[in-house]
Amino acid sequence: MCSLLKSKNNKIRSILFIAKKMKQRSRKYFLWIMLAVALGLCGSFQSCLKDNLEGCDPLVPPVIGSDSIRKVRVFFDYEEALSTSAATDDEMAIEKGIRLRDLETVSQLDLYVFNAETGLFIEKYTDLQPLLLMKATYCIELELPVDKYKIVAWGGLRNSNFAIAPVTPIKKNSRFDDFFVNYHFQGDTIVSQIDNLYYGAIGEVALAVSDSFRIRLRQDTYTFNIKLAGTAVRRPSISSTEIHTVISDNNSTYNFSNIPVSGPTHNYKTLFEQNDDGEWNASRSTLLVDEYRRPLLRFFRNGKVWKLPGMTEGIDLINLLQQYAEVRRISLDFNTMYVFNLKFTIDGNPDDETSLSVGVEIGNWNYIVKEEELHQ
């Protein structure tokens, strides 16, 4: 009996000894595992503290001034208009270049930045006081990641009837083709003069280590100065009447490539004022004019179309200017020519439309308007 109990006690001691050894080994294994984890974490932290940021979370934004961000300066070019004293008759007829006094009125300059490959909207930069825009040293500084960009500039959107759509673009979501400039007005008639609008763009620019580049501005608003002369407009019977001019076009919306988007026709209306010499003068600002547009000019007397020879349906102003340029051998460039001075001589009895004749004078070019010519 005693030997049996002694045998059982020995077995119990053996089991307890083995259990104790296993516990010691498990603790040792645990310590080794914890040490390995700690070393791994230290290695990870060390890799993220390297100057080149290798091994870091790629979502961490780069630091301004590092190799990933560039500070870019954008300068602006434009063709300055000639002074009146230095201009020839043809240069007086069609004025080329931007007037500095007009450029000085620009109260806001906006830059829209798009990814050149995807067209996604990236950023907008605005200068609310571009008072030195006409100076060669004026620039806007951008901070952009290294990439290829398309940049569009608009000048003159502040305190005017121009508006950008979309109103609140979404970064990296809104696209280049979604953007438009609209001119807002009531009804189909524009009576007030239009504020000057300027446009410029760079189709694609790739940022380098130190970048500066230039955007060439063009004017998106045009002026037609119209004079009425001749025996018909000097008659006493016409002095008490109201004469106004209407230029009809559908160019109130543009995309960001500065191309008009077709829309409803609207009428730019302006009253004539008679001077002491009996001549009538009117100045009408319009939106974009180019060789593919067909703005029509008509005269109204006391609220009704003045049925002048060849002008009942309206004179095609672009056709008229193109004929003048061809005869005078002048290159007609609507990207740089913004002011057009036209003189219409109307002779005959204003109350007898069959007796009237109309001549057009542009610079040294004279043209007699005939029925079914110069209009659509």
C-alpha positions in Angstrom: 0.0 0.0 0.0 2.8 2.4 1.0 4.8 1.5 -2.2 1.7 2.3 -4.3 1.3 5.7 -2.7 5.0 6.4 -3.1 4.7 5.6 -6.8 1.8 7.9 -7.2 3.6 10.7 -5.4 6.6 10.3 -7.8 4.3 10.6 -10.8 2.7 13.8 -9.5 6.1 15.3 -8.9 7.2 14.5 -12.5 4.1 16.1 -13.9 4.6 19.3 -11.8 8.2 19.5 -12.9 7.3 19.2 -16.6 4.6 21.8 -16.3 7.0 24.2 -14.6 9.5 23.8 -17.5 6.9 24.4 -20.1 5.8 27.6 -18.4 9.3 28.9 -18.4 9.8 28.1 -22.1 6.4 29.7 -23.0 7.4 32.9 -21.2 10.7 32.9 -23.1 9.0 32.4 -26.5 6.6 35.2 -25.6 9.5 37.6 -24.9 11.2 36.7 -28.2 7.9 37.4 -30.1 7.5 40.8 -28.4 11.1 41.7 -29.2 10.6 40.9 -32.9 7.5 43.0 -33.1 9.2 46.0 -31.4 12.1 45.8 -33.8 9.7 45.7 -36.8 8.0 48.8 -35.6 11.3 50.6 -35.1 12.3 49.8 -38.6 9.0 51.1 -39.9 9.3 54.4 -38.1 12.9 54.7 -39.3 11.9 54.3 -42.9 9.2 57.0 -42.6 11.8 59.5 -41.2 14.0 59.4 -44.3 14.3 62.6 -46.2 12.9 61.1 -49.4 9.8 59.8 -47.6 10.2 56.3 -49.0 8.1 53.7 -47.2 5.5 56.3 -46.0 1.8 56.3 -46.6 1.4 57.6 -50.2 -1.6 59.6 -49.1 0.5 61.9 -46.9 0.5 65.2 -48.8 3.9 66.5 -50.0 5.4 69.5 -48.3 5.4 72.9 -50.1 8.8 73.5 -51.5 9.6 69.8 -51.9 10.2 68.1 -55.3 6.4 67.6 -55.7 5.2 71.2 -55.6 6.1 74.0 -57.9 5.7 77.7 -57.4 4.7 79.1 -60.8 4.5 82.7 -61.9 2.0 83.6 -64.7 2.6 86.8 -66.6 0.3 88.4 -69.2 0.9 89.8 -72.8 -1.4 91.8 -75.0 -1.2 94.0 -78.1 -1.5 97.7 -77.2 -3.6 99.9 -79.3 -2.0 102.7 -81.4 -2.4 106.2 -80.4 -4.8 108.2 -82.6 -2.1 110.6 -83.7 0.0 107.7 -85.1 -2.8 105.9 -86.8 -3.5 105.9 -90.6 -7.0 106.3 -92.0 -7.4 102.5 -92.2 -6.1 102.1 -88.7 -8.6 104.7 -87.6 -11.4 102.8 -89.3 -10.6 99.5 -87.6 -8.7 100.0 -84.4 -6.2 97.3 -83.5 -5.0 96.3 -80.0 -6.2 96.8 -76.5 -6.6 100.3 -75.1 -4.7 100.8 -71.8 -7.6 102.9 -70.4 -9.9 100.0 -70.9 -7.5 97.5 -69.4 -7.2 99.7 -66.3 -10.9 99.2 -65.6 -10.5 95.4 -65.1 -11.5 94.8 -61.4 -11.0 91.1 -61.3 -8.7 88.5 -62.9 -9.5 84.8 -62.6 -7.2 81.8 -63.4 -8.8 78.4 -63.8 -6.4 75.4 -63.7 -7.3 72.1 -65.3 -5.4 68.8 -65.7 -4.3 68.9 -69.4 -4.9 65.2 -69.9 -8.1 64.5 -68.0 -9.7 67.9 -68.2 -10.5 67.8 -64.4 -10.8 71.1 -62.6 -7.8 71.5 -60.2 -7.9 75.0 -58.8 -9.0 78.6 -59.2 -6.9 81.7 -58.4 -8.4 85.2 -58.2 -6.9 88.7 -58.0 -9.5 91.2 -57.0 -7.2 94.2 -57.5 -5.2 93.6 -60.7 -4.3 97.3 -60.9 -1.0 96.7 -62.5 -2.3 94.3 -65.2 -1.0 96.6 -67.9 2.6 96.4 -66.5 5.0 93.8 -67.8 6.0 92.9 -64.2 2.5 92.0 -63.1 2.0 88.3 -62.4 0.0 85.8 -60.4 1.8 83.1 -58.4 0.5 79.6 -58.4 1.5 76.6 -56.3 0.8 73.3 -58.1 1.9 69.7 -58.0 4.2 68.7 -60.9 1.9 67.7 -63.8 0.6 69.0 -67.1 -2.0 71.7 -67.0 -4.4 73.8 -69.1 -4.9 77.3 -67.7 -7.6 79.7 -68.7 -7.7 83.4 -67.7 -10.8 85.7 -67.6 -10.6 89.4 -66.8 -13.5 91.6 -66.0 -16.1 89.2 -64.5 -16.5 91.3 -61.3 -19.4 93.8 -60.9 -20.8 93.0 -64.3 -23.5 90.8 -65.9 -21.1 88.0 -66.7 -21.3 84.8 -64.7 -19.3 81.5 -64.7 -21.0 78.2 -64.7 -20.7 76.0 -62.7 -21.0 78.5 -59.9 -19.2 76.2 -57.4 -17.0 73.8 -59.4 -15.8 70.7 -57.6 -12.1 70.0 -57.6 -11.0 66.9 -59.5 -14.7 66.3 -60.4 -15.9 69.1 -62.6 -14.5 69.0 -66.1 -13.2 71.6 -68.6 -16.2 71.0 -70.9 -18.6 71.8 -68.1 -17.4 75.4 -67.8 -19.1 78.4 -69.6 -19.3 82.2 -69.4 -22.8 83.7 -69.7 -24.0 87.2 -70.2 -27.2 87.7 -68.3 -29.9 90.2 -69.5 -33.6 90.5 -69.4 -35.7 89.6 -72.5 -34.1 89.6 -75.9 -32.8 93.2 -75.9 -29.6 94.5 -74.5 -29.7 98.3 -74.0 -26.9 98.9 -71.5 -23.3 98.9 -72.7 -21.3 95.7 -72.0 -18.3 95.8 -69.6 -15.0 94.8 -71.2 -14.2 91.1 -71.0 -10.7 89.6 -71.6 -9.7 86.0 -72.3 -6.5 84.1 -72.5 -5.4 80.5 -72.3 -2.5 78.1 -72.4 -3.4 74.7 -74.0 -0.9 72.7 -72.1 2.0 73.5 -69.8 4.3 71.0 -68.0 5.8 72.3 -64.8 9.5 72.1 -64.3 11.8 73.0 -61.4 11.4 76.7 -61.8 8.5 77.9 -64.0 7.2 81.1 -65.3 5.1 81.5 -68.4 2.9 84.0 -70.2 -0.7 84.1 -71.2 -1.7 86.4 -74.1 -4.9 88.2 -73.5 -7.4 89.1 -76.2 -10.5 91.3 -75.8 -13.9 89.5 -76.0 -15.9 92.7 -76.3 -16.1 94.8 -79.5 -17.3 98.3 -80.3 -19.1 99.5 -83.4 -19.1 103.3 -83.7 -21.7 104.3 -86.2 -22.3 107.7 -87.8 -25.3 108.7 -89.9 -24.8 111.6 -92.4 -26.4 112.8 -95.7 -29.4 114.9 -96.7 -32.0 112.5 -95.3 -30.8 112.7 -91.7 -30.5 116.6 -91.8 -34.1 117.2 -92.8 -36.1 119.1 -90.1 -38.8 116.4 -90.2 -36.3 113.8 -88.9 -34.8 115.9 -86.2 -37.7 115.3 -83.9 -37.8 111.5 -84.5 -36.1 108.8 -82.5 -33.4 106.8 -84.4 -31.7 103.8 -83.0 -29.5 101.0 -84.3 -29.9 97.2 -83.5 -27.2 94.6 -84.0 -28.7 91.1 -83.7 -26.6 88.1 -82.8 -26.7 85.0 -80.6 -23.3 85.2 -78.9 -24.0 85.6 -75.2 -22.5 82.2 -74.0 -19.0 81.0 -74.5 -17.2 77.8 -73.5 -13.7 77.9 -72.0 -12.1 77.5 -75.4 -13.7 81.0 -76.1 -16.1 79.6 -78.7 -19.6 80.9 -78.8 -22.3 78.4 -77.9 -25.5 78.8 -80.0 -28.4 80.2 -78.2 -31.4 82.5 -78.7 -30.9 85.6 -80.8 -30.7 88.9 -78.9 -30.6 92.5 -80.0 -28.0 95.1 -79.0 -29.9 98.4 -79.1 -28.5 101.9 -79.0 -30.0 105.3 -79.5 -28.4 107.8 -81.9 -27.7 111.4 -80.8 -27.7 114.3 -83.3 -24.8 116.7 -83.1 -24.7 120.4 -84.1 -23.7 119.4 -87.7 -26.9 117.4 -88.2 -25.0 114.1 -88.1 -26.2 111.2 -85.8 -23.8 109.2 -83.7 -24.1 105.9 -81.8 -21.6 103.6 -80.1 -22.6 100.0 -79.5 -20.6 97.4 -77.6 -21.2 93.7 -78.4 -19.8 90.4 -77.4 -17.5 88.1 -79.5 -17.2 88.9 -83.2 -15.3 86.6 -85.6 -15.2 85.6 -89.3 -17.8 82.8 -88.8 -20.5 85.0 -87.1 -23.2 86.9 -88.9 -24.3 89.8 -86.8 -27.0 91.9 -88.6 -27.2 95.7 -88.4 -30.6 97.5 -88.8 -31.8 101.0 -88.3 -35.1 101.9 -86.6 -37.1 105.1 -86.8 -39.7 105.8 -84.2 -39.7 102.1 -83.1 -40.2 100.7 -86.7 -37.6 99.3 -89.1 -36.3 102.0 -91.3 -36.7 100.4 -94.7 -33.5 101.6 -96.3 -32.2 100.1 -99.6 -30.6 96.7 -98.9 -31.1 97.1 -95.1 -34.7 95.9 -94.5 -33.4 92.5 -93.3 -30.2 93.9 -91.9 -26.6 94.3 -93.2 -24.2 91.5 -92.5 -21.5 93.3 -90.7 -18.8 90.6 -91.1 -19.5 90.5 -94.9 -19.2 94.3 -95.0 -15.9 94.3 -93.1 -14.5 91.5 -95.2 -15.3 93.4 -98.5 -13.6 96.5 -97.1 -10.5 94.5 -96.1 -10.3 92.8 -99.5 -10.5 96.1 -101.4 -8.0 97.8 -99.1 -5.8 94.7 -98.9 -5.9 94.6 -95.1 -5.6 91.5 -93.0 -8.8 91.3 -91.0 -8.0 89.8 -87.6 -10.8 89.7 -85.1 -8.4 88.4 -82.4 -6.7 91.8 -82.3 -9.2 94.3 -83.9 -11.8 95.4 -81.5 -13.2 98.8 -82.6 -14.9 99.4 -86.0 -15.9 102.9 -87.1 -18.6 103.0 -89.8 -20.2 105.9 -91.6 -23.6 105.6 -93.4 -24.6 108.4 -95.8 -28.3 108.4 -96.4 -29.5 110.8 -99.1 -33.1 111.5 -100.3 -36.4 112.2 -98.7 -36.7 110.3 -95.3 -40.5 110.2 -95.8 -40.2 108.7 -99.3 -38.3 105.4 -98.9 -38.1 104.9 -102.7 -36.0 108.0 -103.0 -33.4 107.0 -100.5 -29.9 105.7 -101.2 -27.3 104.4 -98.7 -23.5 104.6 -98.9 -21.1 103.0 -96.4 -17.7 104.6 -95.6 -15.0 102.7 -93.8 -11.7 104.5 -93.8 -10.9 105.4 -97.4 -13.4 102.8 -98.7 -16.8 103.8 -100.0 -19.6 101.4 -101.0 -23.1 102.0 -102.3 -25.5 99.6 -100.6 -27.7 97.7 -103.1 -30.7 95.6 -102.5 -30.0 91.9 -101.8 -26.4 92.6 -100.9 -24.6 92.6 -97.6 -27.4 90.9 -95.8 -28.7 87.4 -95.2 
